[in-house]
């Protein structure tokens, strides 16, 4: 097996794909795309828009247009462009888990007995509503997940009844007492570039 890196240059985006390729097959069939990276080219207006909507996702486009000194249609077009580039992934209301009875937040490092089952395990994790994040990672774990549970007993049940049957070699749980920092990227720093 070999790792192949492909780069495509575009006016707006430099795209890099990292894939695992099976060298034994004549057609060098891709086994799996690990991830893609994009380095979008953003101008000052894009950065201003991102800063404003990161601070308040409900801000009116006309207010953004007024501050940026452009038309409302220009802001709408830029929002569409930022969305199609994958920079904006939608807007949502954020629910405080503690306020609805989910008092335990845990981060769990998972080691799989068979790492080739990544995709199947991730699909099964998607079926567990308390799993709110899942990351492929380097280091000691194959996967790193975030779980919101009603309490420690509920967390134990999730680990025992839903995670262990996924084929784990081992897991390590870290319970969060409190989230001291939870924020968007510092878009204001981008404006200085």
C-alpha distance (Angstrom), angle and dihedral (degrees) to the residues before:
residue distance angle dihedral
X1 . . .
X2 3.77 . .
X3 3.77 137.0 .
X4 3.80 115.6 -124.2
X5 3.79 124.3 -164.6
X6 3.81 118.1 -159.3
X7 3.77 125.0 -172.9
X8 3.76 126.8 -165.4
X9 3.77 121.5 -171.9
X10 3.75 121.1 -148.2
X11 3.80 132.7 169.2
X12 3.79 92.3 -102.8
X13 3.79 105.4 23.1
X14 3.79 139.0 36.6
X15 3.78 104.3 -151.0
X16 3.78 126.0 -158.8
X17 3.80 124.0 -175.5
X18 3.79 123.9 -170.2
X19 3.80 115.2 -159.6
X20 3.78 138.1 174.7
X21 3.80 109.0 -129.0
X22 3.80 128.9 -166.8
X23 3.84 104.9 -131.3
X24 3.81 93.3 -168.7
X25 3.79 92.8 69.5
X26 3.81 116.8 79.6
X27 3.79 94.6 -133.7
X28 3.84 92.5 48.9
X29 3.76 90.0 -129.8
X30 3.79 114.2 -156.9
X31 3.78 110.7 -114.1
X32 3.76 96.0 -169.4
X33 3.79 140.1 -13.4
X34 3.79 103.6 -132.2
X35 3.77 97.0 -164.6
X36 3.77 143.6 -41.0
X37 3.75 126.9 -130.1
X38 3.76 127.2 -158.4
X39 3.77 128.3 -167.6
X40 3.77 102.6 -162.2
X41 3.78 120.8 -160.7
X42 3.78 106.9 -126.5
X43 3.79 124.1 -173.6
X44 3.80 126.6 -149.6
X45 3.83 93.3 -90.5
X46 3.82 91.9 52.6
X47 3.80 89.3 50.9
X48 3.82 92.8 48.1
X49 3.79 90.7 50.9
X50 3.82 91.9 48.4
X51 3.80 90.9 49.6
X52 3.80 93.1 51.9
X53 3.79 97.4 45.3
X54 3.83 92.2 43.2
X55 3.81 87.8 58.4
X56 3.82 93.6 45.5
X57 3.81 120.3 6.2
X58 3.82 89.3 -169.1
X59 3.80 95.5 58.8
X60 3.81 111.0 128.4
X61 3.80 116.3 -108.5
X62 3.82 88.4 -128.7
X63 3.81 90.1 57.4
X64 3.82 89.9 50.3
X65 3.81 88.6 48.2
X66 3.82 91.5 50.7
X67 3.82 93.4 50.5
X68 3.83 92.4 44.1
X69 3.83 91.5 43.9
X70 3.82 95.2 -127.3
X71 3.81 134.6 108.0
X72 3.79 124.5 -79.5
X73 3.82 88.3 -118.2
X74 3.81 89.9 56.7
X75 3.81 90.5 53.4
X76 3.81 91.1 47.9
X77 3.83 90.5 51.0
X78 3.81 91.8 48.3
X79 3.83 91.6 49.2
X80 3.82 88.5 51.5
X81 3.83 90.4 49.0
X82 3.83 92.7 48.4
X83 3.80 89.3 48.7
X84 3.82 94.3 48.7
X85 3.83 89.3 48.6
X86 3.81 88.2 55.7
X87 3.81 93.6 -118.2
X88 3.81 92.2 115.1
X89 3.77 112.9 48.2
X90 3.79 98.0 -176.6
X91 3.76 134.5 -81.6
X92 3.75 128.5 -89.8
X93 3.75 145.0 171.4
X94 3.80 111.2 -105.9
X95 3.80 115.1 -134.6
X96 3.79 118.4 -151.6
X97 3.84 102.9 -128.8
X98 3.81 93.1 -153.2
X99 3.81 91.6 56.7
X100 3.82 90.3 59.1
X101 3.80 96.1 45.0
X102 3.82 103.8 -88.6
X103 3.79 98.9 124.3
X104 3.83 100.4 160.5
X105 3.79 121.5 73.9
X106 3.80 115.7 -176.2
X107 3.77 136.2 178.6
X108 3.79 113.1 -151.3
X109 3.78 127.5 -166.7
X110 3.80 111.1 -150.2
X111 3.79 127.5 -157.5
X112 3.79 114.1 -167.3
X113 3.79 123.3 -144.0
X114 3.78 87.1 -139.3
X115 3.84 113.5 27.1
X116 3.81 89.8 -165.3
X117 3.83 87.1 75.1
X118 3.84 92.8 68.2
X119 3.79 94.5 117.1
X120 3.80 95.0 47.0
X121 3.81 91.7 46.7
X122 3.80 92.1 49.6
X123 3.82 90.5 50.3
X124 3.82 89.6 52.0
X125 3.82 91.0 46.8
X126 3.82 88.3 55.2
X127 3.81 87.4 61.3
X128 3.83 92.0 59.1
X129 3.83 104.7 82.6
X130 3.81 93.7 -160.5
X131 3.83 90.0 62.9
X132 3.80 100.8 90.0
X133 3.84 99.3 168.8
X134 3.79 136.2 24.0
X135 3.80 125.8 -176.3
X136 3.80 134.9 -175.0
X137 3.80 103.3 -134.6
X138 3.76 145.4 -174.3
X139 3.78 120.3 -129.8
X140 3.79 127.3 39.7
X141 3.82 99.4 -11.2
X142 3.79 136.5 61.3
X143 3.80 91.3 -152.6
X144 3.80 133.1 10.8
X145 3.80 118.2 -156.1
X146 3.79 137.8 -175.9
X147 3.80 118.8 -142.3
X148 3.79 130.9 -170.7
X149 3.83 112.4 -156.1
X150 3.79 133.7 174.7
X151 3.81 91.8 -119.8
X152 3.81 141.8 -29.6
X153 3.81 92.5 -76.9
X154 3.81 90.8 53.7
X155 3.84 89.0 48.7
X156 3.80 90.5 51.6
X157 3.82 90.3 51.8
X158 3.80 91.6 50.6
X159 3.81 91.5 50.1
X160 3.81 94.2 45.0
X161 3.80 100.9 37.9
X162 3.81 103.4 31.4
X163 3.81 110.8 20.0
X164 3.82 103.1 39.4
X165 3.85 93.5 55.4
X166 3.83 89.0 59.0
X167 3.81 90.7 79.8
X168 3.78 102.3 -95.0
X169 3.78 121.0 175.6
X170 3.79 87.3 -163.7
X171 3.78 143.5 -30.6
X172 3.78 136.1 -153.1
X173 3.80 121.8 -152.2
X174 3.77 125.9 -155.0
X175 3.80 116.7 -172.5
X176 3.80 117.3 -148.3
X177 3.79 115.7 -139.4
X178 3.80 94.2 -168.7
X179 3.81 139.1 -13.6
X180 3.81 104.0 -118.8
X181 3.83 94.6 -178.5
X182 3.80 126.3 27.5
X183 3.79 114.2 156.9
X184 3.78 149.1 128.7
X185 3.79 122.2 -96.0
X186 3.83 113.8 -76.6
X187 3.80 98.1 -96.8
X188 3.84 90.3 172.3
X189 3.84 88.5 69.5
X190 3.81 89.3 56.2
X191 3.82 90.7 59.9
X192 3.82 90.5 64.6
X193 3.84 92.3 61.2
